[in-house]
Amino acid sequence: DVNHFIAIRARGGEGEVLLTKSNPIFLGSGFGAEAATGAGRATLIGFWTILKQFGGLGIPHILFGFDHVLFILALHSIIRKFKGIVIVVTSFTIAHSITLILAGFELVTVTSRVVEPIIAFSIAYTAARNIFILRQGKREEAVLKERWVSAFGFGLVHGLGFAGALADINVPQAYFIPAL
């Protein structure tokens, strides 16, 4: 899939649109009202437009992206109690957000040729580790610390992978936070 972010300035107003596979055509509608109300309003509306459009890209990726689904299934096939799930998910989310923000502001750059194999490894490692944990007969409480630490470590890598996808769209820095 190829996505294109475009910024439009016309008739004293401005707006942004993200062209995607599901929304491939911009018909020029939606910016007329912003142009009539002035540039400040156009920028505010642009922020919410970007937030909505990137949310529409991110949520399906989280729910249906094979790497996310497989990794989450591998993480939670051992940890099943609600408290443990919250701890592991929070650990992964914090790490994912750290590297996503660092990469988004170009403080960290790693090529997808490095990141993508490590993401695949994280899934295989977590699944293999589950087998060893089950064979050892360890209880969930004994595994929780190991699981949230590995979720954090691999979350750093998964964040770099998503940052690479955002970089391919070329989101302007002014809209990086709502896109995030």
Secondary structure, DSSP 8 states (H G I E B T S, - for coil): ---EEEEEEETTEEEEEEE-SSS----S-SSHHHHHH-HHHHHHHHHHHHHHHHHHHHHHHHHH-HHHHHHHHHHHTT--SHHHHHHHHHHHHHHHHHHHHHHHTTS----HHHHHHHHHHHHHHHHHHHHHHHHHT--HHHHHHHHHHHHHHHHHHHHHHHHHHHHHHT--GGGHHHH-
